[in-house]
């Protein structure tokens, strides 16, 4: 394996190569494995060797094309951490291609999102989380869900109830009231797309017609799915939802975080 890692180090002598190999192996928890053959390594170990082999030459730029796609979830998380640390330590500018939104969020300083070959948004992970520029970004990166609505006076009417207009912001993070004059297509009676953060919603028992159709434990939170006329809305809470499946409920929008998008 040492020969594999040192393949591109022609300008260094034998001692220098050995030192570089040892340092690179230590950076990914593979110390004292320089005599191992590639076929004796696990898939995750092979991934780490491929990474440090590329880093050994101290490149100024690297391209990683879905480098962790073939390993299981726990190892993938560890490899991400080791790769980011190694790349940051080497000060190597890196372009990472991935279809995993979580991977992009935890690995990248800046994210460029493509949809059907077109750039949808580019920015820091927190930009995509707090100010998604489209329903696609809101759903994919911000953990939001999109429902249809209509502006009626001081409210946005949806199938699941009405939302006070002051609770709604544009994707540019400005209040709807300050944007109505700037967006001629946002006015009384206009139909819009509304992205809601599931963690900002609540439930209260009622006479319907919305009904709890599923409940799931997500590990760090609890998901309750409410259905109405074929539409679903997800409510996520840190506390177990005591209302059983089949209960008729209303959605509590009092603390909702909502973004509006013109149709």
C-alpha positions in Angstrom: 0.0 0.0 0.0 2.9 2.4 0.6 4.0 2.1 -3.0 0.4 2.9 -4.1 0.2 6.0 -1.9 3.7 7.2 -3.0 3.1 6.6 -6.7 3.1 10.3 -7.6 6.0 11.3 -5.3 8.9 11.0 -7.9 10.7 14.1 -6.7 11.2 12.8 -3.2 13.8 10.3 -1.9 13.0 7.0 -0.2 13.0 8.5 3.4 10.9 11.5 2.4 8.4 9.2 0.7 8.1 7.0 3.8 7.5 10.0 6.0 4.8 11.4 3.7 3.1 8.0 3.5 3.2 7.5 7.3 1.8 11.0 7.8 -1.0 10.5 5.4 -1.9 7.1 6.8 -2.1 8.5 10.3 -4.4 11.3 9.1 -7.1 8.7 8.3 -6.5 6.2 11.1 -4.5 3.7 9.0 -1.2 3.8 10.9 1.1 0.8 10.5 -0.9 -0.5 7.5 1.6 0.6 4.9 2.6 -3.0 4.1 -1.0 -4.2 3.5 -2.1 -5.1 -0.1 -5.1 -3.2 -1.5 -7.2 -6.4 -1.9 -6.9 -7.1 1.9 -8.5 -3.7 2.8 -12.2 -3.1 3.4 -14.2 -0.9 1.1 -13.9 2.0 3.6 -10.2 1.6 4.0 -9.8 1.6 0.2 -11.7 4.8 0.0 -9.4 6.4 2.5 -6.3 5.2 0.7 -7.6 6.6 -2.5 -8.1 10.0 -0.8 -4.7 10.2 0.8 -3.0 9.0 -2.4 -4.4 12.0 -4.1 -3.5 14.3 -1.2 0.1 13.0 -1.0 1.2 15.1 -4.0 -0.2 18.2 -2.3 -2.5 19.2 -5.1 -3.9 22.7 -5.3 -7.3 21.5 -6.6 -9.2 18.2 -6.2 -12.4 16.8 -7.8 -14.3 14.2 -5.7 -17.2 12.5 -7.6 -19.5 10.8 -5.1 -16.5 9.5 -3.1 -18.6 7.9 -0.3 -21.5 6.4 -2.2 -20.4 2.8 -1.9 -20.0 2.6 1.9 -22.6 2.2 4.7 -24.0 5.1 6.7 -21.8 4.9 9.9 -18.6 4.6 7.9 -19.7 7.3 5.4 -20.1 9.7 8.3 -16.6 8.9 9.6 -15.1 9.2 6.1 -16.7 12.6 5.5 -15.2 13.9 8.7 -11.7 12.5 7.9 -11.9 13.8 4.3 -13.0 17.3 5.3 -10.3 17.5 8.0 -7.6 16.3 5.6 -8.6 18.6 2.8 -8.9 21.6 5.2 -5.4 20.8 6.7 -3.9 20.6 3.2 -5.7 23.8 2.1 -6.8 22.0 -1.0 -9.7 23.6 -2.9 -12.1 20.8 -3.7 -15.1 20.3 -5.9 -17.4 17.6 -4.5 -20.1 16.1 -6.6 -22.9 14.4 -4.6 -26.6 13.6 -4.8 -26.9 13.6 -1.0 -28.1 16.9 0.4 -26.9 16.0 3.9 -23.4 15.2 2.5 -23.3 18.6 0.8 -24.4 20.4 3.9 -21.8 18.8 6.2 -18.9 18.8 3.7 -19.1 22.1 1.8 -18.4 25.7 2.6 -20.4 26.7 -0.5 -23.0 24.7 -2.3 -24.2 25.0 -5.9 -27.5 23.2 -6.6 -28.4 22.0 -10.1 -31.9 21.0 -11.2 -32.2 19.6 -14.7 -28.8 21.0 -15.5 -29.6 24.5 -14.4 -28.3 26.4 -11.4 -31.0 26.8 -8.8 -29.0 28.4 -6.0 -25.5 28.9 -4.8 -24.5 29.8 -1.3 -23.3 28.7 2.1 -25.2 25.8 3.7 -26.9 28.3 6.1 -28.1 30.3 3.1 -29.9 27.3 1.6 -31.4 26.4 5.0 -32.7 29.8 6.0 -33.3 31.4 2.6 -34.1 28.8 0.0 -34.8 30.5 -3.3 -37.3 27.9 -4.6 -39.6 25.2 -3.3 -37.1 22.6 -4.6 -34.3 24.0 -2.4 -36.8 24.4 0.5 -37.7 20.7 0.3 -34.3 19.3 -0.4 -32.1 21.3 1.9 -34.2 23.1 4.4 -36.5 20.2 5.5 -39.6 22.1 4.4 -42.8 21.0 2.7 -44.7 22.8 0.0 -48.5 23.3 -0.1 -50.7 25.5 -2.2 -52.3 28.6 -0.9 -54.2 31.8 -1.9 -53.8 35.3 -0.5 -57.1 36.5 1.0 -56.8 39.8 2.8 -54.6 39.5 5.9 -54.3 35.7 5.5 -53.0 33.0 3.3 -55.7 30.3 2.9 -54.6 26.7 2.6 -56.5 23.4 2.7 -55.3 22.9 6.3 -56.3 26.4 7.5 -55.4 30.0 7.3 -52.0 31.5 8.1 -51.7 35.1 9.2 -49.9 37.0 6.5 -47.4 38.5 9.0 -46.1 34.9 9.6 -45.1 34.6 5.9 -41.9 35.8 4.3 -40.6 35.8 0.8 -37.5 33.7 -0.1 -35.5 37.0 0.1 -36.3 37.0 3.8 -38.6 40.1 3.7 -42.1 40.3 5.0 -44.9 39.7 2.5 -46.3 43.1 3.3 -43.1 44.9 2.3 -43.0 42.9 -1.0 -46.6 43.2 -2.2 -45.8 46.5 -4.0 -42.6 45.1 -5.5 -44.2 41.9 -6.8 -47.2 42.8 -9.0 -48.2 39.2 -9.3 -48.6 38.8 -5.5 -52.0 40.4 -4.7 -55.5 39.6 -3.5 -56.7 36.2 -4.7 -53.4 35.1 -6.2 -52.5 31.4 -5.9 -49.0 30.8 -4.4 -46.7 28.0 -3.3 -46.0 28.0 0.4 -43.1 26.2 2.0 -43.5 25.4 5.7 -40.9 24.2 8.2 -42.4 21.1 9.8 -40.8 21.8 13.2 -42.7 25.1 13.4 -46.2 23.5 13.2 -48.4 22.2 16.0 -51.5 20.0 16.3 -54.8 20.4 18.2 -57.7 18.0 18.5 -60.8 19.1 16.6 -63.8 17.9 14.8 -61.9 17.6 11.5 -61.8 17.1 8.7 -58.0 16.6 8.8 -56.9 13.3 10.3 -53.8 11.8 11.7 -52.8 9.0 9.3 -49.3 8.0 10.4 -46.8 8.5 13.2 -43.1 7.7 13.1 -40.1 7.9 15.4 -37.1 9.6 13.6 -34.6 9.0 16.4 -34.1 12.7 17.3 -37.7 13.7 16.9 -41.3 12.5 16.2 -43.1 12.8 12.9 -46.9 13.0 12.6 -48.6 12.9 9.2 -51.9 14.6 8.8 -54.1 14.0 5.7 -56.9 16.1 4.2 -58.5 15.5 0.8 -55.5 13.5 -0.4 -53.0 16.2 0.7 -50.5 15.5 3.5 -48.8 17.8 5.9 -45.9 16.7 8.2 -45.6 17.9 11.8 -42.2 17.3 13.6 -41.8 17.6 17.3 -39.2 16.8 19.9 -41.9 15.4 22.1 -44.1 12.3 21.5 -47.4 13.2 19.9 -50.0 11.8 22.3 -52.9 12.0 19.9 -53.5 8.5 18.3 -53.8 7.7 14.7 -57.3 8.4 13.4 -57.7 11.5 15.5 -59.4 14.5 13.8 -57.1 17.5 14.2 -56.4 21.1 13.1 -53.0 22.4 12.2 -51.7 25.1 14.6 -50.0 27.8 12.5 -49.4 30.2 15.4 -45.6 29.8 15.3 -45.3 28.7 11.7 -42.1 29.5 9.7 -43.3 29.9 6.1 -41.8 31.1 2.8 -43.9 32.2 -0.2 -43.2 31.6 -3.8 -45.0 33.0 -6.8 -46.6 30.4 -9.1 
